[in-house]
Amino acid sequence: MPETLKEVQLRTKGILPVQKLKLLHALGIITSDPNYPIQDNQFQPNSIDLRLGEIAYRVRCSFLPENDSVEEKVEKLKMYEVPITDGAVLEQNCVYIIPLLEELNMPESNNTIQKGLFNGNKEESEVKLGTVENLSAKANPKSSTGRLDVFTRVITDYSHRFEEVTPGYRGKMYLEVVPKSFSIKVKTGQRLNQLRVRHGFEVLPDQDLLRVHAADPLLFDEQRVPVSMEKIKVKQGLFMSVDLKGKKGDIIGYKAKKHNNYIDLENIGHYEVEEFWEPIYAQQNDQLILEPEAFYIFASKERIRVPAHLACEMMAYDTGSGELRTHYAGFFDSGFGGSVEDQGARAVLEVRSHDVPFMIEDGQTMFSMQFEPNAEKPDFVYGEEIDSNYQGQDLKLGKHFKQP
């Protein structure tokens, strides 16, 4: 063994926090295109932001590679390619595949020799990474991506599932991008998705979830009072509902307008809301009929918070409960909603009804929050210190629109 051999141990299972993600980067497990080094601000409390590469391939349809590499599938389905280094518009309802700047060299087993950097040293070294369980990863759209109704999914070579990276995967990652309500202008280096790395996979059981809530409240009602143990709903996660109640003239949601201009993702706080969105006002009966395939933004009735020792994921709506989907699942970082004294923040829902008109009512259960433990508490959490866009939010459109 060379003298530079070092040993790193991951001893607790769970979502890897920011400090461990930085360690994986130092070990060469998370790498990037040499021309685009990974930036420190890509690291979030429980995830790393993924950046768009230099080319967008317009393909005829979505796909999963299964027995091929993504490049092989793209070659069969490609219509044309668009350089995006200086920016380019991706057209509404078209399917694009964009290679990401980040790559993965996941360990194949619990004890693996990794060749790479260690703690920022420029000398290449060999590191023995010891783990209790194998490392895997999962991707999700960032909040602002979902609120623009941009459908995105990470794809890896020879995979039969979107968004999931299996233990031992070594290679590139690609992003499928389908702008739905609005065409968008994208550019190399922009961040539409994020990646979490798991050491094992442990969803917090319902009984543990209830124990946490009893001691350190996770969910607050409309009066910002912790939801009682008798009323909180859990089943492989914590269930939440939609808020449609309000006084006359109150805006309780937004519906995306059709036939509008494109949105440049570089423009923050730039666009007038009324150009792209139709406000939805509170109804006397607290009900609303959703138009098929229209895109809506609503807020949850309850307010949620995620303690520092946990991470959270909004799970897609079960279509067995109706032809309705909260359009994107999404990650909620440790610290979202602040402390118990901050009384949480609402979750924003991106909703689309498929095939038929569908009625929703105030307080209707719409989605669940699945909690996982962190392997360690993150060095920092979601909030003002890291310029988080949606801390303490109520009903709120994406960061590209002028906020009232």
C-alpha positions as CSV (number, residue, x, y, z in Angstrom):
1,M,0.0,0.0,0.0
2,P,1.3,3.5,-0.8
3,E,2.3,5.8,2.1
4,T,-0.5,8.2,1.0
5,L,-3.2,5.6,1.8
6,K,-5.8,7.1,4.1
7,E,-8.9,5.5,5.5
8,V,-12.3,7.2,5.7
9,Q,-15.2,5.6,7.5
10,L,-18.9,6.3,7.1
11,R,-20.4,4.7,10.3
12,T,-24.0,5.9,10.4
13,K,-26.7,5.3,7.9
14,G,-28.8,8.0,6.3
15,I,-28.7,11.0,3.9
16,L,-25.1,12.3,3.6
17,P,-24.9,15.9,4.8
18,V,-23.0,18.8,3.2
19,Q,-19.7,18.0,5.0
20,K,-19.7,14.4,3.8
21,L,-20.7,15.4,0.2
22,K,-17.7,17.7,0.1
23,L,-15.6,14.7,1.3
24,L,-17.0,12.6,-1.5
25,H,-15.9,15.3,-3.9
26,A,-12.4,15.3,-2.4
27,L,-12.2,11.5,-2.8
28,G,-13.1,11.8,-6.5
29,I,-16.5,10.1,-6.1
30,I,-18.3,13.3,-7.2
31,T,-16.4,14.9,-10.0
32,S,-17.1,17.4,-12.8
33,D,-15.9,18.5,-16.3
34,P,-12.3,19.9,-15.8
35,N,-13.4,23.1,-17.5
36,Y,-16.1,23.6,-14.9
37,P,-14.8,22.8,-11.4
38,I,-17.4,22.2,-8.8
39,Q,-18.4,25.4,-6.9
40,D,-18.7,25.6,-3.1
41,N,-22.2,27.0,-3.4
42,Q,-23.4,23.9,-5.2
43,F,-23.4,22.1,-1.8
44,Q,-26.7,22.3,0.0
45,P,-27.4,20.9,3.5
46,N,-28.4,17.5,2.2
47,S,-27.6,17.6,-1.6
48,I,-25.4,18.9,-4.4
49,D,-26.8,21.0,-7.2
50,L,-26.3,19.5,-10.7
51,R,-25.3,21.9,-13.6
52,L,-26.3,21.8,-17.3
53,G,-23.5,21.0,-19.7
54,E,-22.8,22.6,-23.1
55,I,-25.2,20.8,-25.5
56,A,-29.0,20.1,-25.5
57,Y,-30.1,17.3,-27.8
58,R,-33.6,17.5,-29.1
59,V,-35.0,14.0,-29.2
60,R,-38.2,12.5,-30.5
61,C,-39.4,11.1,-27.2
62,S,-38.5,10.3,-23.6
63,F,-36.8,7.0,-22.9
64,L,-35.0,4.8,-20.4
65,P,-31.7,3.4,-21.6
66,E,-32.0,-0.2,-20.1
67,N,-29.5,-2.1,-22.2
68,D,-27.8,0.9,-23.7
69,S,-25.8,3.9,-22.7
70,V,-27.7,7.2,-22.8
71,E,-25.4,8.4,-25.7
72,E,-26.4,5.3,-27.7
73,K,-30.1,6.0,-27.1
74,V,-29.7,9.7,-27.9
75,E,-28.0,8.8,-31.2
76,K,-31.0,6.8,-32.3
77,L,-33.6,9.4,-31.2
78,K,-31.8,12.7,-31.9
79,M,-33.4,15.2,-34.2
80,Y,-30.8,18.0,-33.8
81,E,-28.5,19.5,-31.1
82,V,-28.4,23.0,-29.7
83,P,-25.3,24.6,-28.1
84,I,-26.2,26.3,-24.8
85,T,-22.9,27.8,-23.7
86,D,-24.2,31.2,-24.6
87,G,-27.8,30.4,-23.9
88,A,-30.6,28.9,-26.0
89,V,-34.4,28.6,-25.9
90,L,-35.9,25.2,-25.2
91,E,-39.3,25.0,-26.8
92,Q,-42.5,24.2,-24.9
93,N,-43.5,20.5,-24.9
94,C,-40.3,19.4,-26.6
95,V,-38.0,16.7,-25.1
96,Y,-34.4,17.5,-24.6
97,I,-31.5,15.5,-23.2
98,I,-28.6,17.6,-21.7
99,P,-25.4,16.0,-20.4
100,L,-24.6,17.3,-16.9
101,L,-21.2,18.7,-15.9
102,E,-21.1,16.4,-12.8
103,E,-20.1,12.7,-13.0
104,L,-20.1,9.9,-10.4
105,N,-17.6,7.2,-9.5
106,M,-19.7,5.4,-6.8
107,P,-18.0,2.7,-4.8
108,E,-18.8,-0.8,-5.9
109,S,-18.8,-2.3,-2.4
110,N,-18.7,-1.4,1.3
111,N,-14.9,-1.2,1.4
112,T,-13.4,0.3,-1.7
113,I,-10.1,1.9,-2.7
114,Q,-10.8,5.3,-4.3
115,K,-8.1,7.1,-6.2
116,G,-8.6,10.9,-6.0
117,L,-8.0,13.9,-3.9
118,F,-8.2,14.0,-0.2
119,N,-9.1,17.1,1.8
120,G,-8.2,19.4,-1.0
121,N,-4.6,18.1,-1.4
122,K,-3.3,18.5,-5.0
123,E,-1.4,15.2,-4.8
124,E,-3.4,12.2,-5.9
125,S,-3.8,9.7,-3.2
126,E,-5.5,6.3,-2.5
127,V,-8.2,6.3,0.1
128,K,-10.0,3.3,1.6
129,L,-13.6,4.3,2.0
130,G,-15.3,2.1,4.6
131,T,-19.1,2.0,4.8
132,V,-21.7,0.0,6.7
133,E,-24.0,0.0,3.6
134,N,-23.5,0.7,-0.1
135,L,-23.8,4.3,-1.4
136,S,-26.6,5.1,-3.7
137,A,-28.1,8.4,-4.9
138,K,-31.4,10.0,-5.9
139,A,-32.1,13.2,-7.9
140,N,-35.0,15.6,-7.8
141,P,-35.9,18.9,-9.5
142,K,-35.0,22.1,-7.5
143,S,-38.0,24.1,-6.2
144,S,-37.8,26.8,-8.8
145,T,-37.7,24.2,-11.6
146,G,-41.0,22.7,-10.5
147,R,-42.7,26.1,-10.0
148,L,-42.0,26.9,-13.7
149,D,-43.6,23.6,-14.7
150,V,-40.4,22.3,-16.2
151,F,-40.4,18.5,-16.2
152,T,-36.9,17.2,-15.5
153,R,-35.5,13.8,-14.7
154,V,-31.9,12.6,-14.3
155,I,-30.9,9.5,-16.4
156,T,-27.9,7.3,-16.1
157,D,-26.4,4.7,-18.4
158,Y,-28.1,1.3,-18.5
159,S,-30.7,2.4,-16.0
160,H,-34.3,1.2,-15.9
161,R,-35.4,3.9,-13.5
162,F,-35.3,7.7,-13.6
163,E,-33.7,9.8,-10.9
164,E,-32.0,6.8,-9.1
165,V,-28.3,6.0,-9.2
166,T,-27.4,2.5,-8.1
167,P,-24.4,1.5,-6.0
168,G,-21.2,1.2,-8.1
169,Y,-22.4,3.5,-10.9
170,R,-19.5,5.1,-12.7
171,G,-20.2,7.6,-15.5
172,K,-22.0,10.6,-16.7
173,M,-25.4,11.9,-15.7
174,Y,-27.9,13.3,-18.1
175,L,-31.0,15.5,-17.6
176,E,-34.2,15.1,-19.5
177,V,-35.9,18.5,-19.8
178,V,-39.4,19.1,-21.0
179,P,-40.7,22.7,-20.6
180,K,-44.5,22.3,-20.2
181,S,-46.3,25.6,-19.6
182,F,-43.5,28.0,-20.7
183,S,-40.5,27.8,-23.1
184,I,-37.3,28.5,-21.2
185,K,-33.9,29.9,-22.0
186,V,-31.1,27.9,-20.5
187,K,-27.4,28.2,-20.3
188,T,-24.4,26.0,-19.4
189,G,-23.9,25.9,-15.6
190,Q,-27.5,26.6,-14.6
191,R,-28.9,24.3,-12.0
192,L,-32.3,22.6,-12.5
193,N,-31.8,19.5,-10.4
194,Q,-30.1,18.3,-7.2
195,L,-28.6,15.0,-6.0
196,R,-28.8,13.3,-2.6
197,V,-26.4,10.5,-1.7
198,R,-27.6,7.8,0.7
199,H,-25.6,5.6,3.0
200,G,-28.1,2.8,3.0
201,F,-31.8,3.6,2.8
202,E,-33.8,4.2,5.9
203,V,-37.2,5.8,5.8
204,L,-38.3,7.0,9.3
205,P,-41.0,4.5,10.5
206,D,-44.4,6.0,11.4
207,Q,-43.9,5.3,15.1
208,D,-40.6,7.1,15.1
209,L,-42.2,10.0,13.1
210,L,-44.9,10.3,15.8
211,R,-42.3,10.3,18.6
212,V,-40.3,13.0,16.9
213,H,-43.4,15.1,16.4
214,A,-44.4,14.7,20.0
215,A,-41.1,16.0,21.2
216,D,-40.1,18.3,18.4
217,P,-43.2,19.4,16.3
218,L,-43.0,18.9,12.6
219,L,-46.5,20.0,11.5
220,F,-48.5,23.1,12.5
221,D,-52.1,23.9,11.7
222,E,-53.6,27.1,10.2
223,Q,-53.3,28.8,13.6
224,R,-49.6,27.8,13.8
225,V,-50.3,25.4,16.6
226,P,-48.6,22.0,16.5
227,V,-51.1,19.4,15.1
228,S,-52.3,17.1,17.9
229,M,-51.2,13.5,18.1
230,E,-54.9,12.5,17.6
231,K,-55.2,14.4,14.3
232,I,-51.8,13.9,12.6
233,K,-52.0,11.5,9.7
234,V,-49.1,9.1,9.1
235,K,-48.6,6.1,6.8
236,Q,-45.1,5.7,5.4
237,G,-44.8,9.4,5.8
238,L,-46.7,12.4,7.0
239,F,-49.8,13.5,5.1
240,M,-50.6,17.1,4.2
241,S,-53.6,18.9,2.5
242,V,-54.3,21.8,0.2
243,D,-55.4,25.2,1.3
244,L,-58.4,26.7,-0.7
245,K,-59.9,28.8,2.1
246,G,-59.8,32.6,2.1
247,K,-61.8,35.8,2.3
248,K,-63.4,37.2,-0.8
249,G,-60.6,38.6,-3.0
250,D,-57.9,36.4,-1.5
251,I,-55.6,34.7,-3.9
252,I,-55.4,31.0,-3.1
253,G,-53.6,29.7,-6.1
254,Y,-52.3,30.4,-9.7
255,K,-53.0,28.8,-13.1
256,A,-50.4,29.0,-15.8
257,K,-51.5,31.0,-18.9
258,K,-50.9,29.6,-22.3
259,H,-49.3,31.1,-25.4
260,N,-46.8,33.3,-23.5
261,N,-43.2,34.4,-24.0
262,Y,-40.2,32.4,-22.9
263,I,-38.6,32.7,-19.5
264,D,-34.9,33.3,-19.3
265,L,-33.7,31.4,-16.2
266,E,-31.0,34.0,-15.5
267,N,-33.6,36.7,-14.8
268,I,-34.5,36.6,-11.1
269,G,-37.4,38.7,-9.8
270,H,-37.8,40.0,-13.4
271,Y,-41.2,38.9,-14.8
272,E,-44.6,40.3,-14.2
273,V,-46.9,37.7,-12.6
274,E,-49.9,38.7,-14.7
275,E,-48.1,38.0,-17.9
276,F,-47.7,34.3,-17.1
277,W,-50.2,33.5,-14.4
278,E,-53.9,33.8,-13.8
279,P,-54.8,34.3,-10.1
280,I,-57.3,32.0,-8.5
281,Y,-59.5,33.6,-5.9
282,A,-61.1,32.0,-2.9
283,Q,-64.5,30.5,-3.6
284,Q,-67.5,30.6,-1.3
285,N,-67.7,26.8,-1.1
286,D,-64.0,26.3,-0.8
287,Q,-63.9,24.0,-3.8
288,L,-62.3,24.2,-7.2
289,I,-62.6,22.2,-10.4
290,L,-59.3,21.7,-12.1
291,E,-59.1,21.8,-15.9
292,P,-57.5,18.7,-17.6
293,E,-53.8,19.2,-18.2
294,A,-53.8,22.8,-16.9
295,F,-51.0,23.6,-14.4
296,Y,-51.7,25.1,-11.0
297,I,-49.8,26.4,-8.0
298,F,-51.3,26.0,-4.5
299,A,-50.1,26.0,-0.9
300,S,-50.5,23.4,1.8
301,K,-53.0,24.1,4.6
302,E,-50.5,23.0,7.2
303,R,-47.0,24.4,7.9
304,I,-44.1,22.0,8.1
305,R,-40.6,22.1,9.5
306,V,-37.6,19.7,9.0
307,P,-35.3,19.4,12.1
308,A,-31.6,19.4,11.5
309,H,-31.2,15.7,12.1
310,L,-33.7,14.8,9.4
311,A,-34.2,15.3,5.6
312,C,-37.5,15.2,3.8
313,E,-39.0,14.4,0.4
314,M,-42.4,15.3,-1.0
315,M,-43.8,12.1,-2.5
316,A,-45.8,12.2,-5.7
317,Y,-49.6,11.8,-5.3
318,D,-51.0,8.3,-5.4
319,T,-53.1,8.1,-8.6
320,G,-55.2,5.5,-6.9
321,S,-56.8,8.4,-5.1
322,G,-57.8,10.1,-8.4
323,E,-56.3,11.3,-11.7
324,L,-54.4,14.1,-10.0
325,R,-50.7,14.6,-9.4
326,T,-48.7,17.0,-7.3
327,H,-46.6,17.3,-10.4
328,Y,-43.1,17.0,-8.9
329,A,-41.8,15.2,-5.9
330,G,-39.2,17.4,-4.2
331,F,-36.5,17.6,-1.6
332,F,-37.0,19.6,1.6
333,D,-33.6,20.3,3.3
334,S,-32.8,20.1,7.0
335,G,-33.8,23.4,8.6
336,F,-36.7,24.1,6.2
337,G,-39.4,25.9,8.2
338,G,-37.0,27.0,10.9
339,S,-37.2,26.3,14.6
340,V,-40.3,25.3,16.6
341,E,-40.6,29.0,17.4
342,D,-40.8,29.8,13.7
343,Q,-43.8,27.5,13.4
344,G,-42.9,26.1,10.0
345,A,-43.6,27.1,6.4
346,R,-46.2,26.0,3.9
347,A,-45.3,23.5,1.1
348,V,-46.0,24.8,-2.4
349,L,-47.8,22.3,-4.6
350,E,-47.4,22.0,-8.4
351,V,-50.7,20.3,-9.5
352,R,-52.0,18.9,-12.8
353,S,-55.2,16.9,-13.4
354,H,-54.9,14.3,-16.1
355,D,-57.6,13.3,-18.6
356,V,-60.7,14.6,-16.8
357,P,-61.8,17.7,-14.9
358,F,-61.2,17.0,-11.2
359,M,-62.7,18.7,-8.1
360,I,-60.5,19.5,-5.1
361,E,-61.7,20.8,-1.8
362,D,-60.2,22.8,1.0
363,G,-58.4,20.4,3.4
364,Q,-58.2,17.5,0.9
365,T,-55.2,15.3,1.4
366,M,-52.9,15.9,-1.5
367,F,-49.4,14.5,-0.7
368,S,-47.1,13.0,1.9
369,M,-43.8,13.9,3.3
370,Q,-41.3,11.0,3.7
371,F,-38.6,11.6,6.3
372,E,-35.1,10.1,6.4
373,P,-32.4,10.5,9.0
374,N,-29.2,12.3,8.1
375,A,-26.0,10.3,8.7
376,E,-24.9,13.4,10.7
377,K,-26.3,16.8,11.3
378,P,-25.3,19.1,8.4
379,D,-22.7,21.8,9.1
380,F,-25.4,24.4,8.0
381,V,-29.1,24.2,7.4
382,Y,-31.7,25.7,5.0
383,G,-32.3,29.4,5.8
384,E,-31.3,33.0,5.5
385,E,-27.6,32.3,6.1
386,I,-27.3,30.5,2.8
387,D,-29.7,32.8,0.9
388,S,-32.5,30.2,0.7
389,N,-35.3,31.5,-1.5
390,Y,-38.4,29.9,0.1
391,Q,-37.8,29.9,3.9
392,G,-40.9,30.8,5.8
393,Q,-43.0,30.8,2.6
394,D,-46.7,30.9,2.2
395,L,-48.2,30.8,-1.3
396,K,-45.3,31.8,-3.5
397,L,-44.4,31.6,-7.2
398,G,-40.8,30.9,-8.4
399,K,-37.9,33.3,-7.9
400,H,-38.1,34.4,-11.5
401,F,-41.3,36.5,-10.9
402,K,-41.7,39.8,-9.2
403,Q,-42.9,39.1,-5.7
404,P,-45.8,41.2,-4.3
